[in-house]
């Protein structure tokens, strides 16, 4: 179930003029170069702000990857919202948090902790079809002044299915030597040399990369006109 709250738009009005919406400040709560590139390529003007968050999940959350990935996306965006408001922000802002998980047989594959861990992940993914989940949490902030703040947020999850080729130990070792694995969920980067590991992708490739930007802009078209 997606989370959603609503806020009323704020604009300057007069007796003879229609409301004029203020400029929308878009903030990406992620330091991922891949997410930044996808958003920039879509023509969205944005700033980047990253806040440290606790990414630990309890057993119940780990048992439900869809809820787990949503929770982390919301934490990332929510942390930046709190920081921005603590600084006395005024205006209209959309703050975007995202998280991506690789899931095989109901088990979440995060970022590998070591070379041997990465090798283990790739060996398990070899010849199999896994799911990639990317959650995006969009928080709308309306603050005509620091004492008058309205918040609303909505979080969605987009899913894709990725099938790996049957990989030999030599192919896995060769890929690991490229150094792409260590900050990637599932220990591979489909937008890089990891594409050679993949037989097919069912769904949006951007979801696998880390930000389903087409769906994001369909559901939040105002992001296109941000300035």
N, C-alpha and C positions, 0 to 999 in steps of 0.2 A: 504494500500500500504506500503510495507516495505521500509525502508530507507537504502541506500547503497552508499558508496563511496569506491574507490579503491586506494591502494598505491602500489608502486613498491618495491619488496623485496630488501634488502640491504645485500650484502655479500662480503667477501674478494675475489679478483680475481688475477690471474696472467696470463701470456701469455699461459701457458700450463695447467692451472687448471680451472676446472669448478667453478662457484660461490659456495661458502659455506655459507649457511644461519647461522647467529648468533643464539645463544640460545634465546628461547622465554621466557620472564618473564610473568607469568600469575598472574593477580591480581584480586581478587574477591572484588568488591566494595559493600560488604554486611556483616553485622555482624550476620546474621541469622545462628544459629547453624544447622538448617536443610539444608540450601544451602551448608554450608561448608561440612557437612557429605556426601551429595550426590556427590559433586565434588571429595572429597577424595576417596569415594568408587569406583568412576570411574577411579581411578588411575592417576588423574591430580595433579601435584605438583603446588602449588600456595601459594601466600601470601594474607593476608586479609588487606584491608585498607578501612575505612569507613569515608565518609565526610558528614557533615550536609547539607541537601538540603531542599529547600522549597517544600513541597509536596502539596501545595494548587493548586487547579484546578479551572478554570473559568467555567461558566455555559455551554459554548459550549463543552468544554472538558468532563465535567461530563455527557453530553448527548451522548457521543460516548465512551463507555468503552474501546474499542480496542485501540483507539487513546490515551485515558487517561493513560492506563497502559504502553503503549510505551513511552509516554512522561516522565513518572516518572522513568522508567528504564534508559532512556537516560540521565536524569538529574543526577542520582546517579553515573553512569559511567563517565559522562562528568566532574563532580566536581572533581573526583579523578584524571582524566587525567590532569586537570588544575593544581592541586597541585603537581603532579609528575613532570610535565614539569617546573613548577616554581622553583623546586629544582635542575634543571639542569640535569635531567635524560639523560643517553645515553644508547642505546641498542635497542632491539626489545621487545615490550610488547603487551600483549592482556589484556585489562581491561574490566571486565564483570560487568555489572549492571543488576539487576533484580527487578521486582515488580510483585506482585500477587494481583488480585482482585476477589472477589466473586460478581456475578451479578445475580439478580433475577428480572424478569419483567423489565429489562432495568435499574434498580437501582443498583448503586455500594454500596456494603457492605464493609466498611473498618474495621479497628480495633475498637472494642467497647470502648466507653469513660467511661463506668460505668457498674456495675453489672446489673442494670435494662436495659441498652442498649443491653448488651449481651443477656439477657433473651428475649428481644424483637426480636432480630435477629433470635435466634434459634426457637422461636415460629413461625416466618414467614417462615423459611426454612423447618419446620416440614411437612412431607408428600409431599414435592414439589421437583421438579428437578431444580437445578440452574446451572449456568455456572461458571467455574473457569478459569480465564485468567492469564497466566504468560507470561510477556514480558521479553526478554533477549536482552540487547544491548551490542554488542561486539565492542570495539574500539581498533584498531590496531595502535600502535605508533612505528614509525621508526625514531630513533634519533642517527645518527652516531656521532654527536656532538651536544651540546646544542643550537647551532645557526642554525642547519640544521635539521628540524623536518618535518615529513610527517605524516598525520593522515588519517585514514579511519574508517568508522563504518558501521555496519549493525544491524538492530533491527528486531526481529521477535516476533510473538505472538503465543503461543500454547494454545489450549483450551481443556477443559475436561468438562463433564457433571456429576454432582453428584446428586443422589437422596437420600433424607433423609427418614427414617422411620417416621411413625406417632408417634410423641413423646408426652408423657403425661407431665403435669406440674411437676410431681415428678421426671421423668427422666431428664428433663431440669435442675431442681434444683440440682439434684445429680451430673450432669456433671459440672455445674458451681462451685460446691464445690471443684472440682479437681484442679481448678486454671489454666486451659489451655487456657482460652478464651481471656485473655486480650491483648496479642500481636499478635493475629491471625485475619486475614481478615475473616469476617463472623462468628467470635467468636467460631471457632472450629479447632481442629488439627486432620486431618485424620490419621496422623502417630502415634497418641497417643490414649488416651481413646475415642477421638472423632470418631474413627472407628466404635464404637458401635452405633453411631447415623445414620450411612450410610447404605442404602440398596444396592446400587450399584454405581460403577464408570464407566463411558464410556469415554475411553481415557487413557492417560498416568497418572498413579498415581503420578509420580514425578512432573507433572505439578501442581497437586493439592497441593503437599507438598511445592512447591516453586521454582523448577528448573528443566525444562525438559532436563535432562542431555543427554539422548540418542539423541535427535534431535540436541542439541548443538554440540555434538561430531561428528555427521554426517555432519553438515554444517561447522564445524571448526575442521577438523581432526588433525591439527597441535597442538591443545591443548594437545593431548595425549602424545606427545613427548616433552613436556615442561620440563625444568630442572631447 
